[in-house]
Amino acid sequence: MAAELKIVEEASRPLSMQPKKFALWIFMATVMMLFGAWTSAYIVKRGDVGWNEVVLPWHFWLNTGVIMLSSFTMILSSRAARKDNLEQLRLLLGVTTLFGIAFLIGQYFSFSELIFLKQYFTGGSASHSFIYVLTGAHGAHVIGGVIYLLIVLVMAWKNQLHSKNMTALEMCSTYWHFLGILWLYLFVFLLLNP
């Protein structure tokens, strides 16, 4: 009789995620929805009478390169942490932070160039307002990312980041790559929809 008993199905492990990581993913999803709504509104308004073509500042090209390089240095910093190479981790996090600051400085010059091109936030075409809203909101998120990078950099200097304590670095890395992908989306979108 004991031979007749069979295990039909083994209990599966429930899926789980660290709560802070889950909160980050929820936040990034809301940001994606916000930018999705704005770019949809841009497309709808583009069909209106009085839409002026947008001339993108050349700094946007430069900033695209900067943010891509920063993602690369962020990948290398995560590898350094996994190998417990703390000196390289500190260096690469510092470089990533500097790239983030350089991106923000580039956005400042982009806004200056928009003003020089007489593409003002108000008083002109809605197309110009959209450029400021899209890139300004992204810039605000980059400011948050740079602050997070600085916090993680301080943790690295205090030897709190290493192969056995990667949560803060992984979250920072995820958010930073998200900002890079979001910028690429916005840049390509604006290139294809002047």
N, C-alpha and C positions, 0 to 999 in steps of 0.2 A: 504494500500500500504506500509505503514511503517513496517507492520508486516512481509513483504516479505524480508526485508533486513537481511542478515545473515553475520556473520563474518566467512569468509572461513578459514583464517589462521592468527594467531597472529604473529606479528613480533617477531622474536627471538633475544635475546641479542647476539651481536657478541662476539665470543671468544676473550679474551684479556689476555695478560700477561704483567707483569711489564717489561719494556724494558731491564733492567739490568739482570733480571732472564732469559729472552729470549736469551740474548747475552751469558750468562753462558752455557745454554743448547746447543747453537750452538758450542761454544768452546769445550764442552765435547764430542759432536758428532765428531768433527774433530780429537780430541785426540783418540777416539775409532777407527776411520778409520785408523789413523796412526799406532796404535798398532796392528790392524787387518792386515794391510799390512805387518808389520814386522813379525808377527807370521805366516802368509801365506808364506812369503819368507823363513822363518826358515824351514817349512815343505818341501818346494821345494828343498832347499839346502841340507836337511837331506838325500835325496836320492843320492847325489853326492858321487863320490869316494873320500876317504880321510876324511870323516866325523868322527870326534872323539866323543865318548860318553862324555857327560857333567856330572861331579860330582858336585851336588849342595852343596853349603856350608850349614852346619847345622844352621847357623845364619838365613837362610831363614825361617826355622821353627819358630824360636824365633820371628822374625819380623812379621810373620803371626799372631801370638798371640797378639803382641803389637798393630798392626793396627786394629785388631778386638776389642780389649779393648778400643782403642781410639774412635772407632765408637760408642761403648756403652756409653762412657762418653759424647760424643757429643749429643747423643739422650737425655741423662739426662739433659744436659745443656739447650737444647731447651725446655724441660718440665719446668725447673726452670724459664726460661724467661717468658713462658706463664702464670706462676703462680706469676710472679713478685717477685720471691725469688732471689734477686740480689746477695746476699752473696753466695748462692749455685751456681748461674750462674758463678760468677767470679772464684770460686774454681774449678768447673768442666771444664770450658774453660782453666784454667791454667793446669789442669791435662791432658786434651786432647793435649794441646800444648807440654807438657813434653813428652807424648807418641810419638808425631810426631818427636820430636828431638831424642828420643831414637831409633825410627825406622831408622832415618838417620845415627846415630852412628852405629847401627847394620848393615846397608848397607856398611859402611866403613869397618867394620870388615869382612863382607862377601867378599868384594873385596880383602882384605888382605889374606883371606883364599884361594880365587881363585888363587892368585899369588903363595901362598905356595904349592898349588896343581899343579903348573906349567900349569895353564890354563890362558894364556896371551891374552890380547886384540889383539895384532898383532904378527905375526911370527909363529902362530900356526894354529889350525884348525878354519874354519869359525864358527864352533859351539861355540867356546869360545868367539869370537867377538860378536855373537848374545847375549850371556848372559850379557855382559857389556852394549850393546846398550839398550836391553830391561829393565834391572834393573836400569841402569844409567838414562835413559829418565824418567822412573817412579820416580826415586829419585829427579830429577829436578822438576817434578811436585809436589812432596811432599814438597820440599823447598818452592815453591810458596804457597802451602797450609798452611805451618807453618807461613809464612809471613802474610797471610790472617788471620790466627788464632790470631796472635799477634795484628793485627789491630782491630779485633773484641774484643779481650780481653781489649785493651785500651778503646774501646767504652763502654764496660761493666763497667770499673772502673770510667768512666765519667758519669755513669747512663744514657747512651744514648740507651741502649738496655732494652726493657721491653715488656710487652704484646701488647702494642700499636705501637711498633716500632721494628718489627722482621725481616725486609727485609735483612739486612746485615747478621744476624745470620742464617737465612734460606738459604741464598746463600752459606755461608761458610759451613754450615752443608751438603748441597747438594753436594758441591765439595769434601768435606772430605769423605763422604760416597762413592762417585764415585771413589776416589783414593783407598779406601779400597777394593771395588769390583774389580777394575782394578788389584790390587796386587794379589787378590785371583785367578783371571783369569790367570795371568802370572805364578804364583806359580804352580797351577794345570797343566797348559799347559807344563811347564818345567819338572814337575814330570812325566807326561805321555809321553813326547817326549825327552828322553835323547839323 
